[in-house]
Amino acid sequence: MPLDRATLASPSRSVDSSSVSFPSSDPPSEYSWVEQYQRSYPRWKSLRDSFQLPIQVTTSRVNQFDAARLDVEMSAMLKEQLVKVFSLMKPGFLFQYEPELDAFLEFLIWRFSIWVDKPTPGNALMNLRYRDERAVPVGGKAVRTGLEGPGLSVSQKIWYCLTTVGGQYLWSRVQSFSAFRRWGDSEQRSLARQSWLLLQRIEGLYKAASLCNLLIFLYSGRYRSIIERVLRARLVYGNPNMNRAVSFEYMNRQLVWNEFSEMLLLLLPLLNSSSVKRFLLPFSKNKSSDSSGNEAVCPICQSNPTIPFLALPCQHRYCYYCLRTRCAAASSYHCARCNAAVVAIQRHGSSETKPSSLGDIRESSN
């Protein structure tokens, strides 16, 4: 039913504004936004860190390979020094204990480097250290270069020792035992033959996995071995402002010496040793002592002459065959003691015998 104007305008239908109640609220304080910011900031920070990407760190692959090679060289040097200690013992004594010796040296390197959170000798020279990739901080004030992160945990260190030291020792012992027992030459269905085939398959699988890991390492630059990949132990730079500590001076010196030795090996067969000796004899300091102290022996064969002959005119004593072959081979032979030219030869103690000249010697030899 539609309402007329009178009904709408009647005082009895009017709304009393005093009877309507509004919710009463105090105005916000001056520092209320600060309290709200402090309550919201931790949630915003955690949300920001969850979407923040870690800093990408690239470690030189050459440095990692060089560090592994230097560790091998260090172990070989220690082994060489340790073998010298037992040099006076029975020959072949250390041969049967060579796997134990290698394991002992590897354990020493692990004990005084990785176990005490220090780099190995090769890693120290390459400015590298192991880092636990499972506990790497993603962001925050502590992350500046991306190289931050804790070292290996205790469990990682123990597993690293068991796999590198213990694993290599056990594998070398099993291989030597199977070769000594000739498991590969056994019957086709024997237990030894099957064990040998199983070892060959395990070795093949490990080599294939190592090849795949090498290809992945060359692409990404992380985890140069399967053990490091399984343990999540990554090599990073220890100091971001430090370069590799290996100098190329030793390598250059080695290359120069190798080239010089190859040149000598090429030229020495082309030189006449007797001519060089005669050329250097006048400059020898012991010329007088040699000529006076060794008169009784032949200067060529260094033995007492059975048929002594004299070289004229210096009259130094020689073996007949030594002196005759030298005079017949050379156009002009010089004495090995005084470097004087030999004109003729004469038998010792027979002054009546006529001396034989070099021309007569050559004619008789021809």
Buried (B, 14 or more C-beta within 10 A) or exposed (E): EEEEEEEEEEEEEEEEEEEEEEEEEEEEEEEEEEEEEEEEEEEEEEEEEEEEEEBEBEBBBEBBBBBBEBBEEBBEEBBEEEEEEEEEEEEEEBEEEEBEBBBBBBBEBBEEBBBEEBBBBBBBBBBBBBBBBEEBBEBEEEBEEBBBBEBBBEEBBEBBBEBBBEEBBEBBEEEEEBEEEEBEEBEEEEEBBEBBEEBEEEEEEEEEEEEEBEEBBEEEBBBBBBBBBEBBBBBBBBEEEEEBEBEEEEEEEEEEEEEEEEEEEEEEEEEEEBEEEBEEBEEEEEBEEBBEEEEEBBBBEEEEBEEBBBBBEBEBBBBBBBBBBBBBEBEEBBBBBBBBEBBBBBBBEEEEEEBBBBEBBBEEEE
